[in-house]
């Protein structure tokens, strides 16, 4: 009897350990931080209606699909990192796009230049609609129809576009013009609209209603699916009905690790984010960064970035298609071996690291992120994308759905140069049904009684932004300070440090160059980080949106949140 009792206790402890830490108490407030004020309001509306963080996550994602068409949408994909307070369960919902079943490694070998970026051949099978249905059915407590209501309302009544919309539309004007349906929605008489233009999307509202009424089947089967496939194929794409019918969200165990007592939970493959983030932190854990400043600190950050991005290029891809040595890459011994090769005051030339068979892989600059905490302690960090601004620029028929161009995240053309110079190998080659590698890095951090929910858009720079925010959090930074951290970046190739305006003093840049680094000063800042922090010790919740963007972060005391519906 005693033995059974002890075995039961052990089993219970193991189950709790495997599920992740449970919240000790209710949060004193709920918070939503997203890249657009209207999306933040949508999330708060659903919390006030009795929804939890997962219901709010549905509302925010759908609203962003309407108000940020240049960054995410029903025609795209993403990763949702979840923490359920009731049992401590932590899981990543993989809603990443998949290659069509007709896709082959040579899909773009004889296609026109730019076919992996513009038009329907660039589009992977979307994952967002399936993920929203999955979130609502398995984690939320409100009907999908209720959580989608704010987005439907925004699509029907419209909203005034801002400066960022205008800038992104100007950048992608020609791609939008090439699709009559896209031009009719997002341009004004074929021209880029001015700020204040009221963007209405009644066709997208109808598609959202089909999703609300029928769940995933309302998008991946029936009239919407038929319209999507017919439109894509008539314009030169290779989608088939079975591509949509067969799409499934995958629940994956997040990548977890620690940095000097700080617990880190982040995105798993096919996102490279968690592995690269933890590999960098493992390397940096061998240094007392809190005692270092200026060029020495920046040098060590860069050398950790260089080595982790090299491993990204060599090893990482869709785990359902390739074997990835995750345990080895994340082991302390491996990190110690990488540290041995870092000279304290000389740069390592990237071409002196072990060579890999690489092909440049573009990663788009436009994505979105939101962070949510509810008063029960449930939390969501979600990063979504359609890749380049306005994705492929192609709207599929009468659906109002703007399709992604995530196929460009594969290795599409051997040896073809790209704007960002991010490299990859055979592990990320095109294959039927395969999910393309990503840099999206939704993450949770836990340290000394504080919990952070964070993430950002930014293409290949996402992971280094999350790294620098994580180091700031470990040092005690507030949410506002985390989103405002000056940013530097290195990604193995091209072999240079990118620096935000005013991120480093001229003297520090001069010292880095004396060490052998090449430093490129950027004229624009990058990223749009969204952070929520719950300080359990102080009984306080704070949230912040990146000052580089146009987002909004709101904290609502628990008394303002309506009770759960019966």
N, C-alpha and C positions, 0 to 999 in steps of 0.2 A: 504493500500500500504506500509506504513511504517512498519506495523507489518510483512508483508511478507518479506520485505527487511531484517529486523532484524532476522527473522527465517532463512533466507538464509545464513546470516552471521554466525549464530550459527551452522547450519548444516555443513557449510564449515569448521568451526573451529573444530567440532567434527570429521569430516572425516580426517582432517590433523592430529589431535591428535591420532586417532586410527591407522593411517598409520605409525607413527613414525616421528621423526624430519627430515626435508628436509635439504639437503646440501645448504649452503648459496652461495657457489661459486664453480668454477671448481678447482680441485686439480692442483698444479703446476707440478706434476709429476705422473707417474704411477709406480706401484711397484708390484713385485711378489717375495714371499718368499716360498720356498718349500724344501722338504727333499732330493731332488736330483738336481744337477746342470742341467741335461738334461731336467728335467721336468720344471724347471724355464725358460730355454731357449724356450721350447715349448710354454709356456704362453706368453712370450715376442714376439715371432714370430706372434702369433695370434693378439696381440694388435697392432703390427706394420702393420698387414694386414687390419686394420680397425675394428677389433673386439672390443667388450667391455669386462668388467671384467667377465661377465658370459660366453662369448665365450672362454676367456682365462681359466676359471675354467674347462670347458670341456676338453680343450687341456692338462692342467696340470694333471687332474685326469687320463686321458687316458695314458699319458706318464708315470706317476707313475705306472700304471698297468703293463707297459712293463719293466721299469728299476728298480722297487722295488717289484718284485714278492713275496718277503717274507713279505710284509707289506700291500698291497692292490691289487685290480685287478678287472677285469670284473666279476669274480666269487665271489665278496664280496659286501659290502654295505657301507653306510655312511650317514652323515648329512651335508647339505649345508646351511649355514646361509647367507642370502642375504639381502643387503640394496640397493634399487633402488633409485638413486638420484633424478630422475625426479619428483617423487611423494612421496618420503620418505617411500615407502612400505618396510616393513621388514617381512620376512617370513623364515621359516625353511623348506627345502625340506627333507622329511623323505624318504631316500632310504635304510633304514635298511632291512636286510634280514628277511624273514618270514619262519616259520616252514612249512614243507610240510603238505598238507591236511591229509595225513595218519598218522601224528605224534600224539601221545597220551602221557599223563603224564608218563606212564610206558614204553615208547619207549626203554629206555636203561636198564630196569630192568633185562632183560635176555640176553642182548647183550654182546659180549665179552668186557673185560676190555679195556678202551681206545677208544671205538667205538664213543664216542662223541667228540673225538679229531682227530683221524686218520681215513681216508677213507670216502666214500661217505655218510655213515649214519650220519656223523658229519655236513653235509652241509645244511644250510638253502637256500631258494630260493634267488638268487642274486638280488640286487637292483641297482647296479651301472649303468648297461646299460640303464635301464629305466630312471634313474635320469639324465644321460647325454643327452638323447633325450629330456627330459622335459626342462632342462636348455636351450638347443638350441632353442627349439620351442617357449617357453614362455618368455624368458628373453634375449637371445642372438640376434644378427643381422646377423651373418654369417651362411651359411649352415653347418649342422652337419659334412658333408663330409670334409669341409675345416678345421674345428676345430680338427677333428680326424687325419688329414694328418700327423702331426709330430709324433704321436704315431705309426701310420702304418709304417712310414719310419724307426723309431727306431726298430720296431719288425722285419722288413725285413732285414735291413743292419746290425743290431746288435750293441752292445756296449761292452766295456771292463768292467767286473765286478770288484768291489772294495773289500776292506777288510771286510766290513759289510756283503756283500753278502756271502762271503766265511764262515764267522763265523755263519751266520744263516743257511746256507746249511749244515754245519757240525752238528749243533744242531738238524736238522730235516732230517738227511741223511737216517735213516731207514724208515721214513714215505715216503720219495721221492722214495726210492728203491722199496717200496711195490706197486707203481703205475708205470708200464712200460713206459707209456706216459710221466709221470713227470720225471722219471729217464733219459729218452732220451733227454729231453730238458734241465734240470737244473743240471744234473751231467755229468761227463765226464768218460765214461766207467765204470759207477757205482761208481765212486769216486768223492769226492768233488773237484771241479776245483780250480786252484790257481788264485790269483788276476791277472787281465789282460786277462783272458779267455773271448773270444768273444761270448756273448750269443745272439743267433739268434732264433726268434720265428715266422717262416713263417705261421704256422697254426693259431696262435693268430692274425697275420696280416690279414689273410683271414676272420676271425670272425669279426675283427674290420671293415673290408670293408663291410661285410653284415650289420653291424649296421649303418655304414655311409650311405649306399644306401637305406636301408629299415626302418631306425629309430628303435624304440623299437620292431616292428614286425620282424625285421631282426635278432633279438636275441631270442625273446620269442615265436616265431612261425617259421614254415618252417624248413629247413634243420638243422640249428643250434640247434633249440629246440629239434628236433627229436634225434639228435646225443647226446645231453646232457642227455635226459631222458633215452635213451637206454643204454648209458654207465653207468650211476648211478645205474640203476636197475640191470644190469648184474653183478655189483660188490657188490650187497647187499643193495643198497639204496632204498628209498621209494618214490622218485619223480614220479609225473604223469604229462602228458601234460597240464592238467588244472592248475597245480601249476604255471607253467610259463605263460600260457595265462592270468591267473587271477591276476598276480602281478601288483600292481599300486603304483606309488609314491604318497605320501600324503603331502599336504601343511599344515603345522601347524603353529599356532601363537607361536613365540618364548616366552621364559620365560623372563620377564623384571623386573627390580627392581633398587634399588639405594643403594649406600654406601657412606655416608658422602658427598653428593653432586655429586657423580660419577654415571652416568647412566650405567647400566649393561644390556646387551642383550645376551642371551645364549640359549643353546639347550633345547628343550622341550622333554617331554616323547615321545617315549620310551627311550630317553637318560635321565639318572638321573643327567646329568651334570649341567644343569641350576638350578634345584631345590636345589641340594646339595650345589652348589656354593653360591647361594643367601642365603640359610639358614645359612651357615658359615659366610658370610658377615654381615647378620643381627645380629647374635650373637656378632660378633667382633665390630659392630658399637657402642656398649655400652662402649667401652674402647678407650682411647687415645693411640693407638698403636704407633703413631709417637713420643710419649714421653717415650716409654718403649724399653728396649733392653734386650739382653741376655736371661737368663732362664725364666724370667717372661713373656716376649713376646712369646717365644716358647711355654711355658706352656699354655697360653691362645689360641694360634693357635691350639694346639693339642686338647684341650678340646672342641673347636668349631668343629673341624674335627670329633672327637669321636661321638658327639651327632648327627651331620648331617648324618654320615655314618650309625649310628644306625637307623635313620629314613629311609634311603635308603633301608636298609634290611627289615624293617617292612612294608613299604607302597608302594614302587615303582614297577611299571610294565607297560606293554602295556596299554595305556589309552582306547584303543578300547575293552579291555577285563576285566579290573578291575577299580573300583572306587578309585581314589587317591585324598586325601584331600589337594589339592595343595594350595588353598587359606589359609587354616589354617597353613600349614607348612611354608608358606612365610610371615605370618603376623608378624608385630613388636611385638605384645603381646606374641605370641608364643616364639619368640626369647628372649624376656625379661624373660619369665618363664624358659627357658633353662639356661640363665645367672645366675639365682638365685642359681642353683645347682652347679655352678663352684666355687670351693674354690680358693682363690687367691694364695695359696702356697702349695696346696696338690692335687695330682692327684686323679681323680675319677676312681675307678676300673670299667672297662666296665661291669663286671657282677653285679655291683650294680645299673646300670641303669635298667629301666623297661624291663623285659625279653621279648623276642620275640621267636616265633617258627621259628627257622632258619635251613637252610641247606647250607653248603658251596657252593659257586658258583665261579668257576674259571673265571678269565677275562684275556685274552691273553695279552702278552707284546708287540705284534707288530701290529702297526697301522701306519697311516701317516697323516700329516696335511699340508695344504698350506693356505696362506693368499694373497689376491689380492686387489689392489686399482687401478682404472683407473682414467683418468684425468677428467671425468665427475663427479666423486665422488661416482660411484658405487663401492660396496665392497662385497667381498666373504670371508668367513672363512669356510673351509671345512675340516672335519676329516673323514677319510675312513679307513676301516679295512677288513682283512680276518681272524682276531683273532690271533692264534698262528703263529709263523714264517712259511711261506709257507702254511698257512691255514691247510686244511686237508691233504695236501701232494698229493692229487688226481687230476690228469688232466683228464677231461672228453673226452675220445675218440680223434677224429681228430680235435676237436675245439680249442685246445691249451689253454683252459680256466682252470686255477687252482682254485679249489673250496675252499670256506671258511670252517671253522669248528666253526661257530658261534652258532650252537646248544648247544655248551658247555657253552654258556652264560646263558642258562636257568638253573633252578634247575633240574638236570638230574637224580641224584641218592640220595635219602634221606640219610643224615648222612655221605656221602663219603667225606673224607678230600681232600683238594686241595692245590696247591703250595702257592697261594696268601692268602687263608683264608678269602676271601670276602664272606659275608653271604647274604642270601636271603631267602624269604619265599614263601608262596603259590601265591603271586601276580606275581611271575616270574616263575611259573610252565609251563612246555611244554603244548601247546594246538594247535590244527590244525589252521594254518594260522596266528598264533600269532607272534608278533615281540618281540625278546628277549631284555631284559634290557641292556643298554649300559652305559659306563662312558664317551663317547666322548663328548667334551665340546667346540665346536667352539663358539667364543664369540666376541662381540664388547664392547668397553669401551669408554665412552665420559666424559671428565672432563676438565673444564677450557680451552676450546678452542682446545683441543686435542682429537683425535679419534684413538683408537688402534684396530687392527684386529689381533686376536691371537687364538692359539690352539696348541695342542701337542698330540703325541701318548703317551702310557705309562700304559695301562690297568687301574687297580684300582687307580693308582696314578695320573691319568690325572687331576682330579678335584682339588686336592690339589696343583698341579703345576700351574694351571690356577689361583687359589686363590692367591698364593704367587706372581705371575706376576701381578695380578690386584692390589694388595696392593702396589707393587713397582711402577706401573704406577700412582696410586693415589698420591704417594709421589714424582712424577716428573721424574721417571726413563726414560732413553732413551730405544729405541728398543734393543740395544745391551745389556744394563743392565738387561732388562726384561728377555731375553733368558738365561742370565748367572746367575740368582739368585740361590744361593745355596739352595738345597731342603731338606725338611723334610716331613714326611708323617705319618698319623695315620688313620686307617680305621675301628675303633671300635673293630673288631676282625681280627687277633690276637691282644691282648692288648699290643701293643708296638709301640714306635716311631722308624721309620726307618730314617736313617740319611745318606745323601751322604757323601763320603770322604771329610773331611775338611769343611763340612757345618756348624758345630758348634765347638767352642773352647772346649778343654777338660774340662775347668772349668765350662762351661755352661752345658755340659753333666753330670758332677758330681753333679751340683746343681739340674738338672732335676731328677736324680736318687734319690737324697735326698728328693725330693718332693714325691717320690713313683712311678715315671715313670720307665718303662723298656725301655732301649735305645738299638737299634741294629744298629751298625755301618756297613754300606754296603761297599763292596770293589769296586763296580761299580757305576758310576753315571747313572741317568735314564732320559728319556724324549728326545724329539727332537723338541723343540718349534720353531714356525715360527711367526714372528711379523712384522706388518707394522704399522707405526704411521704417521698420517697426522696432523701436527701442523698448524691449520688454522691461528692462531695469527702470527706465524713467517713465514707463507707461505712456509713451508718446509715439505718434505716427507722423512722418513727414514725407513729402513727395516733391519731385522737381522735374521739369521738362527742360531739355537742353536749350540754352539761350541762342544757339545757332539755328534753331528751327522756329516753328510757329505753333508748337503744341501747347497743351495746358495740363497742369497737375492740380488735382483737387483732393482735399482731405475732408471727410464728413464724419463728425463725432457719432458714436454708436447710437445716441439717442435720436439722431436724425434718420437712422435707417429703419425702415418699416420691418415689422416682424415677418417671419416666413408665413406664407399662406397655409391654411390647414390642408 
